[in-house]
Amino acid sequence: MQFESSSSPDSSSQQTDTELYRLLRAGRADVLGILYDRHVGLVYGTALKILTDPQEAEDLTQDIFLMLAKKCSYDPARGSLRTFLAILTRSRSIDRLRSRTSSRESLRRWQTNQSPEGGVDSPSEYASQLEQSQEVQAALTQLSSDQQQILRLAYYEGLSQSQIAEQLNLPLGTVKTRARRGLIKLRQTLTDYTR
């Protein structure tokens, strides 16, 4: 699909965010660059403040602007684009933090249950934990070797996704995708075991 420019870039850069957003919705992809230039500092700064990881903040910034270009619930009648982007970035940053924290905590709990010093009180508890351990081990074997490697580095060795990307010489987005898909498949497999 080709987009036609109805005005020069100079005149577009003088338009309001609302006007540019409407042009973007009408198929003028070239105005996304103008909106990006105007608001990238706000989006990246907000993401970095919450996530504290420059790579994750860059990744989220890209996601936010891709979302703006593709599918977005922004309504100019309800407020400024700048406010919308700030709220969206804050919300998505917090979601990523919660997801990261939840995943790490789940694996730590699982690891604690795996260790002999986990404090098993009775033989029935030990048997139950052993059964869960076997289910988790079986579920892990259902993952691809790439997903297993990334999850082991993240949860057994405590590496961040950017550290994993650096160590494996992979793009950060690839590491994130493999980790997310691996956790989703692991969760689904464990859910199937418990039925």
C-alpha positions as CSV (number, residue, x, y, z in Angstrom):
1,M,0.0,0.0,0.0
2,Q,1.4,3.4,-1.0
3,F,0.7,6.6,0.9
4,E,0.5,9.8,-1.0
5,S,1.6,13.0,0.5
6,S,-0.9,15.8,0.1
7,S,1.3,18.5,1.6
8,S,5.0,19.1,2.0
9,P,6.8,17.9,5.2
10,D,7.3,21.5,6.3
11,S,3.6,22.2,6.4
12,S,2.9,18.9,8.2
13,S,5.4,19.8,10.9
14,Q,3.4,22.9,11.6
15,Q,0.2,21.1,12.2
16,T,-1.2,20.1,15.6
17,D,-1.0,16.6,17.0
18,T,-4.7,16.1,16.4
19,E,-4.4,17.1,12.8
20,L,-1.3,14.9,12.3
21,Y,-3.1,12.0,14.1
22,R,-6.1,12.3,11.7
23,L,-3.7,12.3,8.7
24,L,-2.0,9.2,10.1
25,R,-5.4,7.5,10.4
26,A,-6.2,8.5,6.9
27,G,-3.1,6.7,5.6
28,R,-0.4,9.3,5.7
29,A,2.4,7.2,7.3
30,D,4.9,10.0,6.8
31,V,3.4,12.0,9.6
32,L,4.3,9.3,12.2
33,G,7.9,10.6,12.0
34,I,6.8,14.0,13.0
35,L,4.7,12.7,15.9
36,Y,7.7,10.5,16.9
37,D,10.1,13.4,16.9
38,R,7.7,15.5,19.1
39,H,7.0,12.8,21.7
40,V,9.8,10.3,21.7
41,G,11.5,12.0,24.7
42,L,8.4,11.8,26.8
43,V,7.7,8.1,25.9
44,Y,11.3,6.9,26.3
45,G,11.8,9.0,29.5
46,T,8.7,7.6,31.1
47,A,9.5,4.0,30.1
48,L,13.1,4.3,31.3
49,K,12.0,5.8,34.7
50,I,9.7,2.9,35.4
51,L,11.6,0.0,33.7
52,T,15.1,1.2,34.6
53,D,16.5,-0.7,31.6
54,P,17.5,1.3,28.5
55,Q,17.0,-1.6,26.2
56,E,13.5,-2.4,27.5
57,A,12.6,1.3,27.4
58,E,13.7,1.5,23.8
59,D,11.7,-1.6,23.0
60,L,8.6,-0.2,24.6
61,T,9.0,3.1,22.9
62,Q,9.1,1.4,19.6
63,D,6.0,-0.6,20.5
64,I,4.1,2.5,21.6
65,F,4.7,4.3,18.3
66,L,3.9,1.1,16.3
67,M,0.7,0.9,18.2
68,L,-0.1,4.5,17.4
69,A,0.5,3.8,13.7
70,K,-1.5,0.6,13.5
71,K,-4.3,0.3,16.0
72,C,-4.8,2.9,18.7
73,S,-7.7,3.9,20.9
74,Y,-6.7,7.5,21.1
75,D,-9.7,9.9,20.8
76,P,-8.6,13.5,20.2
77,A,-11.9,14.7,21.7
78,R,-10.9,13.2,25.1
79,G,-7.5,14.9,25.5
80,S,-4.1,15.6,24.1
81,L,-2.0,13.1,22.3
82,R,0.9,13.9,24.7
83,T,-1.3,13.0,27.7
84,F,-2.5,9.8,26.0
85,L,1.0,8.7,25.2
86,A,2.2,9.4,28.7
87,I,-0.6,7.3,30.2
88,L,-0.2,4.5,27.7
89,T,3.5,4.3,28.3
90,R,3.2,4.3,32.0
91,S,0.5,1.6,31.9
92,R,2.5,-0.6,29.5
93,S,5.7,-0.1,31.5
94,I,3.9,-1.2,34.7
95,D,2.5,-4.2,32.9
96,R,6.0,-5.2,31.8
97,L,7.3,-4.8,35.3
98,R,4.5,-6.9,36.8
99,S,5.0,-9.6,34.1
100,R,8.7,-9.7,34.8
101,T,8.2,-9.8,38.5
102,S,5.5,-12.4,38.4
103,S,7.5,-14.7,36.1
104,R,10.6,-14.5,38.3
105,E,8.6,-15.1,41.5
106,S,6.8,-18.1,40.0
107,L,10.1,-19.7,39.0
108,R,11.7,-18.9,42.4
109,R,8.8,-20.5,44.2
110,W,9.2,-23.5,42.0
111,Q,13.0,-23.6,42.6
112,T,12.4,-23.4,46.4
113,N,10.1,-26.4,46.1
114,Q,12.8,-28.2,44.2
115,S,15.5,-27.8,46.8
116,P,15.9,-30.3,49.7
117,E,16.1,-27.4,52.2
118,G,12.7,-26.1,51.0
119,G,11.3,-27.2,54.3
120,V,9.0,-30.2,53.4
121,D,7.1,-31.1,56.6
122,S,5.6,-34.5,55.8
123,P,6.1,-37.4,53.4
124,S,2.8,-36.5,51.6
125,E,4.0,-32.9,51.0
126,Y,7.3,-34.3,49.7
127,A,5.5,-36.7,47.4
128,S,3.2,-33.8,46.2
129,Q,6.2,-31.6,45.5
130,L,8.1,-34.4,43.8
131,E,5.1,-34.9,41.5
132,Q,4.9,-31.2,40.8
133,S,8.6,-31.2,40.1
134,Q,8.2,-34.0,37.6
135,E,5.3,-32.2,35.9
136,V,7.4,-29.1,35.6
137,Q,10.4,-31.0,34.2
138,A,8.1,-32.8,31.7
139,A,6.6,-29.4,30.7
140,L,10.0,-27.9,30.2
141,T,10.9,-30.6,27.8
142,Q,7.9,-29.5,25.6
143,L,9.7,-26.2,25.0
144,S,12.1,-25.6,22.1
145,S,15.8,-25.7,23.1
146,D,16.0,-21.9,22.5
147,Q,13.1,-21.3,24.9
148,Q,14.6,-23.6,27.5
149,Q,18.0,-21.9,27.2
150,I,16.5,-18.4,27.6
151,L,14.3,-19.4,30.6
152,R,17.2,-21.2,32.3
153,L,19.4,-18.1,31.9
154,A,16.6,-15.8,33.2
155,Y,15.4,-17.9,36.1
156,Y,18.2,-20.1,37.2
157,E,21.1,-17.7,36.6
158,G,19.1,-14.5,37.2
159,L,20.1,-12.7,34.0
160,S,18.1,-9.9,32.6
161,Q,16.7,-10.2,29.1
162,S,19.3,-7.7,27.8
163,Q,22.1,-9.7,29.4
164,I,20.7,-12.8,27.8
165,A,20.6,-11.1,24.4
166,E,24.2,-10.0,24.8
167,Q,25.4,-13.4,26.0
168,L,23.6,-15.3,23.2
169,N,24.3,-12.6,20.6
170,L,20.6,-12.3,19.8
171,P,18.4,-9.2,19.3
172,L,16.6,-8.2,22.5
173,G,13.2,-8.6,20.8
174,T,14.0,-12.2,19.9
175,V,14.9,-13.0,23.5
176,K,11.7,-11.4,24.7
177,T,9.6,-13.2,22.2
178,R,11.1,-16.6,23.0
179,A,10.8,-16.0,26.7
180,R,7.2,-15.0,26.5
181,R,6.2,-17.8,24.2
182,G,8.1,-20.3,26.4
183,L,6.3,-19.1,29.5
184,I,2.9,-19.2,27.8
185,K,3.6,-22.8,26.5
186,L,4.9,-23.8,29.9
187,R,1.8,-22.4,31.7
188,Q,-0.5,-24.1,29.2
189,T,1.3,-27.5,29.5
190,L,1.2,-27.3,33.3
191,T,-2.5,-26.4,33.2
192,D,-3.1,-29.5,31.0
193,Y,-1.3,-31.6,33.6
194,T,-3.5,-30.5,36.4
195,R,-6.7,-31.3,34.6
